[in-house]
């Protein structure tokens, strides 16, 4: 393994040395958005506008300006844009999200989550 390989295995860090992401899913959500833009499901402007709108709505409803709020907005924006730009409808996504939530809440710690 080279020094470059080792460097690639380290988590991304900001200029102050703190990790850029608190959880791997945060990086995955942004990578998914980037992939959808690169594959022209929707444009970068549409992504930026929709995410900005979600953040404004969160602030207007009193949500704290935190990283958690930001990533909830990222997920909501992804769901909305995918629903608006594909054959997947939002009702189906909401149902699947509920299925996953039920599955992970009923799964013992350390066990794989399985959908029914």
N, CA and C atoms as an extended XYZ file, in Angstrom:
348
Properties=species:S:1:pos:R:3:atomname:S:1:resname:S:1:resid:I:1 pbc="F F F"
N         0.848       -1.167        0.000 N   UNK     1
C         0.000        0.000        0.000 CA  UNK     1
C         0.896        1.233        0.000 C   UNK     1
N         0.579        2.168       -0.869 N   UNK     2
C         1.380        3.386       -0.971 CA  UNK     2
C         0.852        4.449       -0.017 C   UNK     2
N         1.631        5.507        0.176 N   UNK     3
C         1.199        6.636        1.000 CA  UNK     3
C        -0.060        7.264        0.412 C   UNK     3
N        -0.159        7.283       -0.911 N   UNK     4
C        -1.343        7.826       -1.565 CA  UNK     4
C        -2.580        6.975       -1.255 C   UNK     4
N        -2.423        5.650       -1.216 N   UNK     5
C        -3.525        4.755       -0.862 CA  UNK     5
C        -4.005        5.020        0.561 C   UNK     5
N        -3.047        5.193        1.482 N   UNK     6
C        -3.395        5.453        2.879 CA  UNK     6
C        -4.127        6.777        2.992 C   UNK     6
N        -3.653        7.786        2.285 N   UNK     7
C        -4.303        9.098        2.320 CA  UNK     7
C        -5.734        8.997        1.799 C   UNK     7
N        -5.960        8.204        0.774 N   UNK     8
C        -7.291        8.060        0.195 CA  UNK     8
C        -8.251        7.375        1.166 C   UNK     8
N        -7.743        6.579        2.097 N   UNK     9
C        -8.594        5.877        3.052 CA  UNK     9
C        -9.044        6.757        4.213 C   UNK     9
N        -8.362        7.859        4.440 N   UNK    10
C        -8.728        8.740        5.545 CA  UNK    10
C       -10.011        9.500        5.219 C   UNK    10
N       -10.836        9.780        6.243 N   UNK    11
C       -12.042       10.572        5.978 CA  UNK    11
C       -11.660       11.969        5.522 C   UNK    11
N       -12.503       12.549        4.680 N   UNK    12
C       -12.272       13.920        4.285 CA  UNK    12
C       -12.267       14.807        5.515 C   UNK    12
N       -11.396       15.802        5.534 N   UNK    13
C       -11.334       16.710        6.677 CA  UNK    13
C       -11.339       18.142        6.171 C   UNK    13
N       -11.884       19.022        6.986 N   UNK    14
C       -11.886       20.435        6.644 CA  UNK    14
C       -10.502       21.005        6.909 C   UNK    14
N       -10.334       22.277        6.648 N   UNK    15
C        -9.027       22.904        6.838 CA  UNK    15
C        -8.609       22.912        8.304 C   UNK    15
N        -9.574       22.827        9.231 N   UNK    16
C        -9.215       22.786       10.646 CA  UNK    16
C        -9.013       21.366       11.166 C   UNK    16
N        -9.112       20.378       10.254 N   UNK    17
C        -8.859       18.995       10.629 CA  UNK    17
C       -10.081       18.211       11.046 C   UNK    17
N       -11.220       18.890       11.234 N   UNK    18
C       -12.451       18.180       11.602 CA  UNK    18
C       -12.998       17.446       10.390 C   UNK    18
N       -13.682       16.310       10.616 N   UNK    19
C       -14.285       15.598        9.478 CA  UNK    19
C       -15.307       16.489        8.770 C   UNK    19
N       -15.392       16.344        7.460 N   UNK    20
C       -16.347       17.128        6.669 CA  UNK    20
C       -17.765       16.612        6.911 C   UNK    20
N       -17.916       15.323        7.076 N   UNK    21
C       -19.225       14.713        7.274 CA  UNK    21
C       -19.263       14.027        8.626 C   UNK    21
N       -20.408       14.127        9.302 N   UNK    22
C       -20.580       13.427       10.579 CA  UNK    22
C       -20.854       11.944       10.364 C   UNK    22
N       -21.546       11.622        9.270 N   UNK    23
C       -21.945       10.249        8.981 CA  UNK    23
C       -21.707        9.943        7.509 C   UNK    23
N       -21.382        8.708        7.171 N   UNK    24
C       -21.167        8.350        5.766 CA  UNK    24
C       -22.383        8.642        4.868 C   UNK    24
N       -23.595        8.484        5.400 N   UNK    25
C       -24.781        8.701        4.568 CA  UNK    25
C       -24.874       10.139        4.090 C   UNK    25
N       -24.286       11.076        4.832 N   UNK    26
C       -24.311       12.475        4.404 CA  UNK    26
C       -23.517       12.650        3.105 C   UNK    26
N       -22.347       12.049        3.057 N   UNK    27
C       -21.544       12.091        1.834 CA  UNK    27
C       -22.266       11.370        0.703 C   UNK    27
N       -22.904       10.251        1.026 N   UNK    28
C       -23.619        9.482        0.006 CA  UNK    28
C       -24.797       10.275       -0.561 C   UNK    28
N       -25.501       11.008        0.286 N   UNK    29
C       -26.642       11.802       -0.185 CA  UNK    29
C       -26.179       12.882       -1.162 C   UNK    29
N       -25.092       13.565       -0.824 N   UNK    30
C       -24.582       14.594       -1.730 CA  UNK    30
C       -24.005       13.977       -3.003 C   UNK    30
N       -23.383       12.809       -2.881 N   UNK    31
C       -22.870       12.122       -4.072 CA  UNK    31
C       -24.026       11.699       -4.976 C   UNK    31
N       -25.128       11.280       -4.381 N   UNK    32
C       -26.298       10.908       -5.158 CA  UNK    32
C       -26.835       12.122       -5.923 C   UNK    32
N       -26.919       13.253       -5.236 N   UNK    33
C       -27.383       14.475       -5.897 CA  UNK    33
C       -26.450       14.842       -7.051 C   UNK    33
N       -25.153       14.757       -6.811 N   UNK    34
C       -24.183       15.067       -7.858 CA  UNK    34
C       -24.336       14.125       -9.042 C   UNK    34
N       -24.511       12.845       -8.762 N   UNK    35
C       -24.687       11.862       -9.830 CA  UNK    35
C       -25.939       12.153      -10.650 C   UNK    35
N       -27.017       12.525       -9.978 N   UNK    36
C       -28.261       12.835      -10.696 CA  UNK    36
C       -28.107       14.080      -11.561 C   UNK    36
N       -27.356       15.063      -11.086 N   UNK    37
C       -27.068       16.253      -11.900 CA  UNK    37
C       -26.191       15.864      -13.088 C   UNK    37
N       -25.132       15.092      -12.834 N   UNK    38
C       -24.217       14.685      -13.904 CA  UNK    38
C       -24.926       13.856      -14.971 C   UNK    38
N       -25.927       13.079      -14.547 N   UNK    39
C       -26.684       12.256      -15.489 CA  UNK    39
C       -27.925       12.967      -16.030 C   UNK    39
N       -28.009       14.244      -15.734 N   UNK    40
C       -29.022       15.149      -16.284 CA  UNK    40
C       -30.462       14.786      -15.933 C   UNK    40
N       -30.646       14.190      -14.735 N   UNK    41
C       -32.020       13.993      -14.283 CA  UNK    41
C       -32.629       15.356      -13.975 C   UNK    41
N       -31.807       16.227      -13.396 N   UNK    42
C       -32.167       17.626      -13.175 CA  UNK    42
C       -30.877       18.422      -13.177 C   UNK    42
N       -30.994       19.717      -13.363 N   UNK    43
C       -29.813       20.557      -13.483 CA  UNK    43
C       -29.271       21.021      -12.139 C   UNK    43
N       -28.043       21.508      -12.172 N   UNK    44
C       -27.408       22.024      -10.961 CA  UNK    44
C       -28.183       23.218      -10.417 C   UNK    44
N       -28.712       24.055      -11.306 N   UNK    45
C       -29.511       25.195      -10.851 CA  UNK    45
C       -30.785       24.738      -10.153 C   UNK    45
N       -31.441       23.713      -10.703 N   UNK    46
C       -32.654       23.176      -10.078 CA  UNK    46
C       -32.332       22.619       -8.695 C   UNK    46
N       -31.196       21.903       -8.574 N   UNK    47
C       -30.767       21.362       -7.291 CA  UNK    47
C       -30.527       22.495       -6.290 C   UNK    47
N       -29.751       23.495       -6.697 N   UNK    48
C       -29.419       24.603       -5.799 CA  UNK    48
C       -30.678       25.366       -5.380 C   UNK    48
N       -31.556       25.632       -6.328 N   UNK    49
C       -32.790       26.363       -6.015 CA  UNK    49
C       -33.671       25.573       -5.052 C   UNK    49
N       -33.846       24.282       -5.323 N   UNK    50
C       -34.715       23.459       -4.484 CA  UNK    50
C       -34.131       23.288       -3.075 C   UNK    50
N       -32.815       23.081       -2.981 N   UNK    51
C       -32.187       22.953       -1.668 CA  UNK    51
C       -32.275       24.272       -0.913 C   UNK    51
N       -32.037       25.373       -1.597 N   UNK    52
C       -32.157       26.689       -0.964 CA  UNK    52
C       -33.559       26.924       -0.429 C   UNK    52
N       -34.562       26.530       -1.215 N   UNK    53
C       -35.949       26.685       -0.783 CA  UNK    53
C       -36.226       25.823        0.443 C   UNK    53
N       -35.742       24.586        0.453 N   UNK    54
C       -35.947       23.697        1.607 CA  UNK    54
C       -35.293       24.281        2.857 C   UNK    54
N       -34.106       24.853        2.706 N   UNK    55
C       -33.417       25.464        3.849 CA  UNK    55
C       -34.165       26.690        4.361 C   UNK    55
N       -34.704       27.489        3.437 N   UNK    56
C       -35.498       28.662        3.845 CA  UNK    56
C       -36.751       28.237        4.595 C   UNK    56
N       -37.427       27.187        4.105 N   UNK    57
C       -38.622       26.683        4.788 CA  UNK    57
C       -38.283       26.151        6.174 C   UNK    57
N       -37.152       25.468        6.300 N   UNK    58
C       -36.729       24.953        7.601 CA  UNK    58
C       -36.467       26.099        8.570 C   UNK    58
N       -35.798       27.141        8.096 N   UNK    59
C       -35.514       28.301        8.949 CA  UNK    59
C       -36.809       29.007        9.345 C   UNK    59
N       -37.721       29.156        8.388 N   UNK    60
C       -38.990       29.826        8.664 CA  UNK    60
C       -39.840       29.047        9.669 C   UNK    60
N       -39.680       27.733        9.694 N   UNK    61
C       -40.458       26.926       10.635 CA  UNK    61
C       -39.762       26.804       11.993 C   UNK    61
N       -38.612       27.456       12.139 N   UNK    62
C       -37.935       27.483       13.434 CA  UNK    62
C       -36.890       26.409       13.643 C   UNK    62
N       -36.586       25.633       12.603 N   UNK    63
C       -35.545       24.614       12.747 CA  UNK    63
C       -34.190       25.283       12.953 C   UNK    63
N       -33.398       24.729       13.845 N   UNK    64
C       -32.077       25.279       14.130 CA  UNK    64
C       -31.182       25.163       12.897 C   UNK    64
N       -30.269       26.099       12.752 N   UNK    65
C       -29.312       26.091       11.645 CA  UNK    65
C       -28.162       25.158       12.020 C   UNK    65
N       -28.403       23.854       11.815 N   UNK    66
C       -27.414       22.844       12.185 CA  UNK    66
C       -27.135       21.948       10.986 C   UNK    66
N       -26.112       21.127       11.138 N   UNK    67
C       -25.799       20.174       10.085 CA  UNK    67
C       -26.930       19.160        9.920 C   UNK    67
N       -27.571       18.783       11.017 N   UNK    68
C       -28.706       17.857       10.930 CA  UNK    68
C       -29.823       18.438       10.080 C   UNK    68
N       -30.158       19.703       10.312 N   UNK    69
C       -31.201       20.362        9.525 CA  UNK    69
C       -30.802       20.398        8.055 C   UNK    69
N       -29.537       20.708        7.779 N   UNK    70
C       -29.059       20.779        6.408 CA  UNK    70
C       -29.265       19.443        5.696 C   UNK    70
N       -28.872       18.350        6.343 N   UNK    71
C       -28.968       17.049        5.674 CA  UNK    71
C       -30.400       16.533        5.583 C   UNK    71
N       -31.262       16.908        6.511 N   UNK    72
C       -32.684       16.595        6.353 CA  UNK    72
C       -33.203       17.313        5.100 C   UNK    72
N       -32.795       18.560        4.913 N   UNK    73
C       -33.191       19.309        3.719 CA  UNK    73
C       -32.619       18.679        2.451 C   UNK    73
N       -31.397       18.187        2.517 N   UNK    74
C       -30.793       17.493        1.368 CA  UNK    74
C       -31.658       16.292        0.983 C   UNK    74
N       -32.045       15.484        1.977 N   UNK    75
C       -32.853       14.299        1.686 CA  UNK    75
C       -34.221       14.671        1.134 C   UNK    75
N       -34.875       15.657        1.745 N   UNK    76
C       -36.184       16.087        1.260 CA  UNK    76
C       -36.096       16.623       -0.166 C   UNK    76
N       -35.027       17.358       -0.456 N   UNK    77
C       -34.834       17.905       -1.797 CA  UNK    77
C       -34.593       16.799       -2.806 C   UNK    77
N       -33.775       15.822       -2.453 N   UNK    78
C       -33.550       14.677       -3.348 CA  UNK    78
C       -34.869       13.975       -3.660 C   UNK    78
N       -35.651       13.705       -2.621 N   UNK    79
C       -36.928       13.022       -2.828 CA  UNK    79
C       -37.843       13.828       -3.748 C   UNK    79
N       -37.923       15.116       -3.507 N   UNK    80
C       -38.804       15.977       -4.300 CA  UNK    80
C       -38.361       16.017       -5.765 C   UNK    80
N       -37.077       16.227       -5.992 N   UNK    81
C       -36.593       16.330       -7.371 CA  UNK    81
C       -36.702       15.003       -8.116 C   UNK    81
N       -36.415       13.900       -7.442 N   UNK    82
C       -36.561       12.595       -8.094 CA  UNK    82
C       -38.034       12.360       -8.440 C   UNK    82
N       -38.915       12.687       -7.515 N   UNK    83
C       -40.348       12.516       -7.781 CA  UNK    83
C       -40.804       13.394       -8.953 C   UNK    83
N       -40.264       14.596       -9.042 N   UNK    84
C       -40.678       15.521      -10.097 CA  UNK    84
C       -40.035       15.240      -11.448 C   UNK    84
N       -38.926       14.506      -11.462 N   UNK    85
C       -38.181       14.312      -12.705 CA  UNK    85
C       -38.039       12.848      -13.122 C   UNK    85
N       -38.861       11.993      -12.564 N   UNK    86
C       -38.775       10.577      -12.929 CA  UNK    86
C       -40.161        9.950      -12.832 C   UNK    86
N       -40.209        8.663      -13.131 N   UNK    87
C       -41.479        7.948      -13.048 CA  UNK    87
C       -41.779        7.487      -11.618 C   UNK    87
N       -40.844        7.697      -10.703 N   UNK    88
C       -41.060        7.345       -9.299 CA  UNK    88
C       -41.892        8.451       -8.673 C   UNK    88
N       -43.012        8.098       -8.076 N   UNK    89
C       -43.822        9.151       -7.480 CA  UNK    89
C       -43.530        9.298       -5.986 C   UNK    89
N       -43.840       10.482       -5.484 N   UNK    90
C       -43.517       10.811       -4.100 CA  UNK    90
C       -44.305        9.939       -3.123 C   UNK    90
N       -45.531        9.574       -3.457 N   UNK    91
C       -46.324        8.721       -2.570 CA  UNK    91
C       -45.628        7.372       -2.374 C   UNK    91
N       -45.084        6.823       -3.463 N   UNK    92
C       -44.363        5.547       -3.364 CA  UNK    92
C       -43.104        5.699       -2.509 C   UNK    92
N       -42.392        6.826       -2.668 N   UNK    93
C       -41.182        7.052       -1.872 CA  UNK    93
C       -41.521        7.189       -0.391 C   UNK    93
N       -42.614        7.886       -0.084 N   UNK    94
C       -43.016        8.044        1.313 CA  UNK    94
C       -43.357        6.682        1.912 C   UNK    94
N       -44.066        5.865        1.164 N   UNK    95
C       -44.391        4.520        1.630 CA  UNK    95
C       -43.153        3.689        1.879 C   UNK    95
N       -42.179        3.765        0.968 N   UNK    96
C       -40.940        2.992        1.124 CA  UNK    96
C       -40.141        3.508        2.326 C   UNK    96
N       -40.133        4.828        2.533 N   UNK    97
C       -39.436        5.396        3.689 CA  UNK    97
C       -40.062        4.870        4.980 C   UNK    97
N       -41.383        4.806        5.025 N   UNK    98
C       -42.068        4.281        6.210 CA  UNK    98
C       -41.731        2.805        6.418 C   UNK    98
N       -41.664        2.045        5.326 N   UNK    99
C       -41.274        0.633        5.427 CA  UNK    99
C       -39.879        0.493        6.032 C   UNK    99
N       -38.933        1.304        5.557 N   UNK   100
C       -37.568        1.250        6.079 CA  UNK   100
C       -37.520        1.669        7.546 C   UNK   100
N       -38.271        2.718        7.887 N   UNK   101
C       -38.279        3.172        9.273 CA  UNK   101
C       -38.813        2.076       10.191 C   UNK   101
N       -39.899        1.452        9.792 N   UNK   102
C       -40.465        0.359       10.575 CA  UNK   102
C       -39.459       -0.790       10.704 C   UNK   102
N       -38.763       -1.073        9.614 N   UNK   103
C       -37.788       -2.168        9.621 CA  UNK   103
C       -36.615       -1.874       10.544 C   UNK   103
N       -36.052       -0.659       10.473 N   UNK   104
C       -34.883       -0.411       11.317 CA  UNK   104
C       -35.264       -0.237       12.779 C   UNK   104
N       -36.470        0.256       13.053 N   UNK   105
C       -36.888        0.380       14.449 CA  UNK   105
C       -37.167       -0.980       15.094 C   UNK   105
N       -37.507       -1.965       14.287 N   UNK   106
C       -37.801       -3.287       14.837 CA  UNK   106
C       -36.627       -4.254       14.726 C   UNK   106
N       -35.489       -3.777       14.239 N   UNK   107
C       -34.309       -4.636       14.083 CA  UNK   107
C       -33.407       -4.504       15.305 C   UNK   107
N       -33.023       -5.616       15.913 N   UNK   108
C       -32.091       -5.550       17.046 CA  UNK   108
C       -30.754       -4.922       16.622 C   UNK   108
N       -30.161       -4.209       17.555 N   UNK   109
C       -28.880       -3.545       17.295 CA  UNK   109
C       -27.848       -4.556       16.779 C   UNK   109
N       -27.146       -4.166       15.739 N   UNK   110
C       -26.090       -5.001       15.181 CA  UNK   110
C       -26.561       -6.012       14.155 C   UNK   110
N       -27.868       -6.118       13.969 N   UNK   111
C       -28.408       -7.054       12.982 CA  UNK   111
C       -28.698       -6.330       11.679 C   UNK   111
N       -28.665       -7.014       10.563 N   UNK   112
C       -28.995       -6.368        9.293 CA  UNK   112
C       -30.484       -5.990        9.243 C   UNK   112
N       -30.754       -4.844        8.680 N   UNK   113
C       -32.131       -4.389        8.516 CA  UNK   113
C       -32.709       -5.059        7.292 C   UNK   113
N       -33.898       -5.649        7.439 N   UNK   114
C       -34.552       -6.337        6.330 CA  UNK   114
C       -35.962       -5.800        6.164 C   UNK   114
N       -36.301       -5.485        4.933 N   UNK   115
C       -37.672       -5.089        4.622 CA  UNK   115
C       -38.550       -6.315        4.548 C   UNK   115
N       -39.805       -6.178        4.963 N   UNK   116
C       -40.752       -7.295        4.862 CA  UNK   116
C       -41.168       -7.489        3.428 C   UNK   116
